C-alpha cells in the first residue's frame, strides 16, 4: 500500500500516516513559468493499492481548482503506471453544494466532479460529511464513501454539556436529516432523551432576511447546532440568535468544514455563540492572528480516515 499527501492534504495526511504506522511516499510537484502544474509520484505504483490525501479548499496559496487538477493528474499518472487501485481521500470536497439545479441552465457541479474522478480512473472517493449524502451517492458511479464525524463531535459535546438538558438543532431545513441522525447517535451514547429543532430561514426577493423561525422546543436547553460547513458564518449567526430568542440557555455549534471566508471572523466574534467545534478538514489559515481562533475548537478527523483506509484494505488481507 502507498499513501501520498498532496498540497491540500499534507497536515491531515501526516496525521493519517502516523495512525497507520506508515510513511507518506514522496512526490514531485512542479509549477512552470506560465502557471501550469505537473505532479507525479517518485515511487513505482505498479500493482499497488494507492491512497492520496488532498482537500479541495481554496488557499492559502493555491486555489481549490488547482488542487483538483493536481489530484486528477496524480490519479491519472498512477493508473497510467500500473496502480492496481487508486483511492482519493478528499476531506473537503469542493462543488459538493452544487447538487441540484435551482435556476434554469445551472450546472450540477457535484455530478461534474464525479465524472472527472471517474474519467481519470479513480476507484474510490472518500470524503467527510458531504453536503447532501443522497445526492453524493447518486451523482457518482464510482464507489463513494461519506464519513460521519458524529462520534468526534459527540465526544466534544459530552465534555461541554455534562448533564444539562440538551436539544440538537439544524440551522436550516436542508440539514434536518444530518441533525436528526446525530441526535439519535447522542441518545444512544448518553442514554437519555434529547430534544430536536430546526431553524427556518426566511427569504425576501431571493435574499436571506434577518428573520428566522424556530420549530421545536429549546426552552432552557443547551442547543447543539449541527451543520456540514461554515462559509461566512451568516447561517450559524442567524440560527444562534433565533434559538436564544426562543429560550435556549446557550448555543454550541458543530460543523465539519470551517472555511471562514469573507467577514466570518468578525461575525463569529460579534455573535452570542457559546462555542464552535470544527474538524481539521480545512486548515484555519484565514483566521491566522485573529482573536476568533479563541472561540474555536478543532478535532482531528485523522482517526476517521485511517479507519476508513484500513476497512478498504481488508479484502487484500483475506
N, C-alpha and C positions, 0 to 999 in steps of 0.2 A: 504494500500500500504506500502511496506517495501523497503527501499533504503540502500544498502551496498556500501562501497568503499574498495576494497582490496588493496594490497601493491602498485600496479602500478597506482592506481587511487585516492589516498586519498586526494591530494591537490585539484584537479578538482572536486572530489566527494563532498568535503566540500562546495565548491562554489555552486555546483548544489543544494545541500541540503538547503543552505541558501536562494537561489532564490525560491525554492519550499516551504519554510517555514516549513520544517520537519526535524527531526533528522536523522543522519546516525545511523543505527542499529548496535549493537555490533556483532563481530565475533571473533573466535579464530583461530590463525594461528600457528601451531606447526612445528618445524624442529627437526627431530630425528637425532641420532648420525651419521647415515650413509648418511645423507643429504636428506632423503625422507621428504616430506611435507604433512601436513594434515590440511585442512581448513574447518571450519563448522560454521554455524550461531548459535548465542546464544539466539535467539528468535524463537518461533514456527512459521514456514512459512505456516502451513496448511490453505488452502483456500485463501491465499494472492496473490496479484499481486506484484511480486518482481523485482527490478531493481538492477543490480550490475555494478559498475563502475570499470573498470580495463583496463588500457592502456598497450599494449604489447610491449613496447620498452625494450631494454636491459639496465640493470644497474639502478642506480649506484651500487647496491649490488647484486640484483637478475637478472638473465638473462630473456630475453623475453620468452624463452621456459618454464622456471619455472613458470613465471606468467601465461602462457597459461594453464599449468597443474593445477595450483591453481584455475583458473577460471572455468575450466571444472569440477574439483572436486566439486567446490562450487555449480555450476548449478545442478550437479547430486544429491548432498545432498538435495538441495531444492526440487527437483522433487520427490526424494525418500520419503520425509516427507510431501508431500501433497500440495506443492505450486500450485496454480491454473494456473499461468502464470509466466514465467521467461524471462526477457529481459536482454541481455548482452549489456551494454553500453561500447564500446571499442573505445575510441578516436583515438588511433593509432593501426591499425590492422596489425600485423606482417604477413609476407608472401604474402601480397596483390600484391606486384610487380611480384610475380611468377604466372602470369595469363595466360601464354601460353607456349608452347614448342618452343624453338628456336634452340635446338640441339637434336640429337637422344637420346632417353631414359630420357629426362628431366622430372621431376615430375611437376605437376601443383599444386603448393603449395596452391594457393587460394582455389582450389576445395577441397583439403585435409582439409583445415580449415573449410570449410562449412560442410564437412562430420563429423568432430569431434564435432562441435557445435550441429549438428542435432542428433548425436548419444547419447548425454547426455541429450537431451530433451529441448534444448533452443527453445523458441517460436519466439523470435525476436532478431535480431542482429542489433545494431545501431552503426554506425561509422561515421568518419568525413573525407570528401574529399578523398575517396578511390582512389587508383592509376588509376584504369580503371573501370568506373562505369558500363559499359555494361558487362564486364567480371564478376564483382561482382554480378550483378543481375542474370546472367546465371549460376554461379557456385554454388549458394545456393538455396536449395529447401525450406528452412525456410524463413520467412519474413525478408527481408534485407532493412535497411534504411540507405541511404548515405546522410549525412547532408552537405549542401553547405555553406562555410564560406564567400561567396561573399559579403554579406552585411556588415559583420565585417570588411573586407578589404576595402570596399568602403568608410566606414566612415573614416578610417585612411588615405586612398588615398586622399579624399576630403580635408582634413586638410593639406596634404603635397604639393598638386599641385595647389590649388587655381584655377585661371583662365588660367593657362598655356595650350598650345597645348599639347595634350596627345595622346599616342598610347599604346595599350596593346599588349604584345608580349608573345609568348611561347618560352622557351629556347630550345625546341626540337620539332620534328614533332609529337611525341606521345602526346604532351599536347595541340595541336592546339584547340581541342574542348573545353577544360577547359578554355583556354584564350578567345575563341570566346564567350562563354556563359557569362563570366564576363564582357567582353566589352559591350555586349548587356545590361547587368544589369546597367552598369555605364551610358550608353547613356540614358536609361530610367530615371535614378536617376538624372543625371546632365542636361538632355535635351539639349544636344549638340553632334555633331558628334565626334567620337573617332577613331583614326586610328588603324590598326592592322598589325602585322608582326609575323614572326617566324624565329627561327634560326635553320639552318640545320647543325647538327654536321657531320663532315667528318671522316670516319674511314679508317685506313690503316692496313692491316693484322689483322683485328679484334679489334684493339685498337682505341679509340677516339684520333684524332690528334688535334693539336692546331688550325687548320684551320676551320673556320665556315663561313657560307654564310647567310646573312640576306635576307629574302624575304618579301617585303612590304616597305612602306615609313616611315622612322623615322626621317628624316631630320628636325632639330630644335625642336623636340618634347621631352617632358619628357616621358620616356618609363616605363610603369608599367609591370614588368616581373612577370608572374604568373606561379607558379609550385605547385605540391602537397607536395613535401618534399625536404629537403636538407640533404644529407648524408655527403659527403666530401667537398661540396661547389664547386666542379670542374665544374659542368654543368652551374651553375649561373655565375661563374667567366668567363668562355669562352663566354657565351652569352653576358655578360656585355661588354667585350672588343669588340666583333663583332658589337654590337649595337652602341657603341661610335664611332667606326671606320666608321660606316655608317651614321654618322651625328647626332646621338641622343644628345640632350642637356645634359641630365643626365639619369641615370637608377635607378629605385627603384624596389625592389623585394618583392614579397608577396608569402609565402609558408606556408601551414598548419602545417607541421610537421618538427620541427628543430631537427634533430638527431645529427648533428655536430660531426661526427665520424672522427677518424684519424687526419689529419692535417687541418681540416676545419677552426679552429680558425685562424691559420696563413694565410690560403688562404683568409679568409674574410678581415683580416687586410691589406693584400697586394693588395686587389682588389680596383678598382675605383667605386664600387657600392656606390650609394649615401645613401641608407637607406634600411634596411631589416625589414620586419614585419612578425612575425610568431604567431601562437596560442599557448596556453598552453597545447596542447595535449601531449607534451613530455617536462618534466622539463629540463631546460638548465644546468644540473649538469655537463656536460662535459666542460662547459665554466667557471666554478667557478674560480674566481680570474683572469680571462683573460680580457685584455682591449677590446677584441672583443665584450664583452657584451654592451659596449657603442654604438655599431653600430646597435643594435637590439632593436626593439620594440615588446613587447608581448601583444597581445589582447586576452581576455578570451573568450573561447568557452562555458562557463557555461550557458549563456542565450540560446544558440542554443540547448544544451542538455536538459535543463529544459523545454523548449518549446516543444521539441520532446516527453518528458515524459508526459507532460500534454495532448498532442494530443493522445498518446497511451492509456491514461486513460479515454478519453472522452466516449467511449462506456459504461464504468462502471457507468457513471453519468446519463445516459439516462434511 
